[in-house]
Amino acid sequence: MAVGIQEIDVWTAADSLLRKGEQPTIERVRLHLGRGSPNTVGPHLKAWFRSLGERLAGQPGASQPPGPVAEAANQLWRVAMDAARGHAEAVLASERARLQDWAAELDARAREVEQEADRQAARAAGLESALQGAQAQARSAEERLRGLEAQLGERETRLESLRGQVAAQQKAWQDQAGELERMRRTHDAALLQSQERHAAHERRWLGELDGLRQALKKSQEDQAHLREEAERERERQRLARDAWQEEKLAYERAAAAAGHALETARVQREASAEAQARTQADIERQGRDWRARHEEWLAQGAAKDRQIEALTRALQEQAGRDGAGETGRRRAKSPGKSAARDPGKGGA
């Protein structure tokens, strides 16, 4: 490890310069040594000058130096002391000025830091207010969403009721079809048993068929009413989804504005980056939750639309089958009438 300049090094260098007839100064000592700073060499050189008189007085044959020699030595001593003192004062003045500049610069930086802290505190207060507003909007949106969920639950209940009505109507059609088939068999048996009772049975059968036709017509009207109700329900659901989407867009805009404000504050004030990042993450998580709910509601609405369309197609197919059955029964009825007329002609 390198060792710093020692007193003996400075004294040896000063003695060497003095022997050469040169005045020892801080710069000359540093040049002679090839290293050392003025702050280190200066004190050692002052100590050398203080001890120079005693050293000269202690040398053999120098106790009574000649007058010119003593005067030259004293003059050299005064010049060296003045030069060392002037150099030391210049170095100290330079260091003092540099320290004052550093102090002024530190004071200016301290004032800038205080001003920046005040600005950041004001920005933080504004962002906190914006965040509270965004949270209030989020709570309001959540309450409206709860209301929409309740409305959707009520509509789901009504849809289940409509499904029950349709199922009951289908069962009634099946019962009527079974009754019609039983009546047809009874009528055929009556024709075989007695041709004379055919006319009475035919009138009764036609009356019952007319009643069934009226019942079928009423059933078709009920089906049309159910289809209209299903269309109205689908329109209400569409309007509810549109309203929800508008609220979702408003909330996303509020969340985006809050996120932008938080991101700007994070760049401007690194000290509050962690808290702002948590706030941003919470807002983004809430946005994802609302988007997930929105997608789930859209999927539920689409499923309900598909169910309503399937129900409508089933009603239309049932109505078509009922119409085909009625046409078949009319065709089956026509040979009976001819058979009923032929025996009468033979008897005549």
CORJO-V633495 format. One record per backbone hydrogen bond with DSSP energy under -1.0 kcal/mol. CO is the residue of the C=O (numbers start at 1). NH is the residue of the N-H. E is the energy in kcal/mol with one decimal. If there is no record, write none. Layout:
BEGIN
((CO,NH,E) (CO,NH,E))
END
This chain:
BEGIN
((6,10,-1.7) (7,11,-2.6) (8,12,-2.4) (9,13,-2.2) (10,14,-2.4) (11,15,-2.5) (12,16,-2.1) (13,17,-2.2) (14,18,-2.5) (15,19,-2.1) (16,20,-1.4) (17,22,-2.6) (18,21,-1.1) (25,29,-2.7) (26,30,-2.3) (27,31,-2.5) (28,32,-2.5) (29,33,-2.6) (30,34,-2.4) (37,41,-2.7) (38,42,-2.6) (41,45,-2.5) (42,46,-2.3) (43,47,-2.1) (44,48,-1.8) (45,49,-2.4) (46,50,-2.4) (47,51,-1.7) (51,55,-2.3) (52,56,-2.7) (53,57,-2.6) (54,58,-1.7) (59,62,-1.7) (66,70,-3.0) (67,71,-2.8) (68,72,-2.7) (69,73,-3.0) (70,74,-2.9) (71,75,-2.8) (72,76,-3.1) (73,77,-2.7) (74,78,-2.8) (75,79,-2.8) (76,80,-2.8) (77,81,-2.7) (78,82,-2.9) (79,83,-2.9) (80,84,-3.0) (81,85,-3.1) (82,86,-3.1) (83,87,-2.7) (84,88,-2.8) (85,89,-2.8) (86,90,-2.5) (87,91,-2.9) (88,92,-3.0) (89,93,-2.9) (90,94,-2.7) (91,95,-2.8) (92,96,-3.0) (93,97,-2.8) (94,98,-2.5) (95,99,-2.6) (96,100,-2.3) (97,101,-2.6) (98,102,-2.6) (99,103,-2.7) (100,104,-2.7) (101,105,-2.8) (102,106,-2.9) (103,107,-2.6) (104,108,-2.5) (105,109,-2.6) (106,110,-2.6) (107,111,-2.4) (108,112,-2.4) (109,113,-2.8) (110,114,-2.5) (111,115,-2.7) (112,116,-2.9) (113,117,-2.5) (114,118,-2.3) (115,119,-2.6) (116,120,-2.9) (117,121,-2.5) (118,122,-2.3) (119,123,-2.7) (120,124,-3.0) (121,125,-2.2) (122,126,-2.3) (123,127,-2.9) (124,128,-2.6) (125,129,-2.2) (126,130,-2.5) (127,131,-2.9) (128,132,-2.3) (129,133,-2.2) (130,134,-2.5) (131,135,-2.6) (132,136,-2.3) (133,137,-2.5) (134,138,-2.4) (135,139,-2.6) (136,140,-2.5) (137,141,-2.7) (138,142,-2.4) (139,143,-2.3) (140,144,-2.4) (141,145,-2.3) (142,146,-2.2) (143,147,-2.1) (144,148,-2.3) (145,149,-2.6) (146,150,-2.4) (147,151,-2.4) (148,152,-2.7) (149,153,-2.3) (150,154,-2.4) (151,155,-2.6) (152,156,-2.4) (153,157,-2.1) (154,158,-2.3) (155,159,-2.5) (156,160,-2.3) (157,161,-2.1) (158,162,-2.5) (159,163,-2.4) (160,164,-2.3) (161,165,-2.3) (162,166,-2.6) (163,167,-2.7) (164,168,-2.6) (165,169,-2.6) (166,170,-2.6) (167,171,-2.4) (168,172,-2.3) (169,173,-2.2) (170,174,-2.4) (171,175,-2.8) (172,176,-2.6) (173,177,-2.8) (174,178,-2.7) (175,179,-2.7) (176,180,-2.6) (177,181,-2.4) (178,182,-2.5) (179,183,-2.5) (180,184,-2.4) (181,185,-2.1) (182,186,-2.5) (183,187,-2.7) (184,188,-2.4) (185,189,-2.5) (186,190,-2.4) (187,191,-2.2) (188,192,-2.0) (189,193,-2.6) (190,194,-2.5) (197,201,-2.5) (198,202,-3.1) (199,203,-2.5) (200,204,-2.5) (201,205,-3.1) (202,206,-3.0) (203,207,-2.4) (204,208,-2.6) (205,209,-2.9) (206,210,-2.4) (207,211,-2.2) (208,212,-2.6) (209,213,-2.7) (210,214,-2.5) (211,215,-2.5) (212,216,-3.0) (213,217,-2.6) (214,218,-2.6) (215,219,-2.5) (216,220,-2.6) (217,221,-2.3) (218,222,-2.7) (219,223,-2.5) (220,224,-2.4) (221,225,-2.5) (222,226,-2.6) (223,227,-2.7) (224,228,-2.5) (225,229,-2.5) (226,230,-2.6) (227,231,-2.5) (228,232,-2.7) (229,233,-2.5) (230,234,-2.5) (231,235,-2.4) (232,236,-2.5) (233,237,-2.4) (234,238,-2.2) (235,239,-2.6) (236,240,-2.4) (237,241,-2.6) (238,242,-2.6) (239,243,-2.6) (240,244,-2.5) (241,245,-2.6) (242,246,-2.3) (243,247,-2.3) (244,248,-2.6) (245,249,-2.8) (246,250,-2.3) (247,251,-2.5) (248,252,-2.8) (249,253,-2.5) (250,254,-2.3) (251,255,-3.0) (252,256,-2.9) (253,257,-2.6) (254,258,-2.5) (255,259,-2.7) (256,260,-2.7) (257,261,-2.5) (258,262,-2.5) (259,263,-2.5) (260,264,-2.5) (261,265,-2.2) (262,266,-2.1) (263,267,-1.8) (264,268,-2.3) (265,269,-2.3) (269,272,-1.2) (270,273,-1.4) (272,276,-2.0) (273,277,-2.5) (274,278,-2.1) (275,279,-2.1) (276,280,-2.9) (277,281,-2.6) (278,282,-2.4) (279,283,-2.4) (280,284,-2.7) (281,285,-2.5) (282,286,-2.6) (283,287,-2.7) (284,288,-2.5) (285,289,-2.5) (286,290,-2.7) (287,291,-2.6) (288,292,-2.7) (289,293,-2.5) (290,294,-2.8) (291,295,-2.7) (292,296,-2.4) (293,297,-2.9) (294,298,-2.7) (295,299,-2.4) (296,300,-2.6) (297,301,-3.0) (298,302,-2.7) (299,303,-2.5) (300,304,-2.5) (301,305,-2.5) (302,306,-2.5) (303,307,-2.5) (304,308,-2.7) (305,309,-2.6) (306,310,-2.7) (307,311,-2.6) (308,312,-2.7) (309,313,-2.7) (310,314,-2.5) (311,315,-2.4) (312,316,-2.5) (313,317,-2.8) (314,318,-2.6) (315,319,-2.5) (316,320,-2.4) (317,321,-2.8) (318,322,-2.7) (319,323,-2.4) (320,324,-2.4) (321,325,-2.5) (322,326,-2.1) (323,327,-2.0) (324,328,-2.2) (325,329,-2.2) (326,330,-1.9) (327,331,-2.0) (328,332,-2.4) (329,333,-1.8) (330,334,-1.4) (333,337,-1.6) (334,338,-1.6) (335,339,-2.6) (336,340,-2.3) (337,341,-1.8) (338,342,-2.3) (339,343,-1.3) (341,345,-1.7) (342,346,-2.1) (343,347,-2.1) (344,348,-1.8))
END
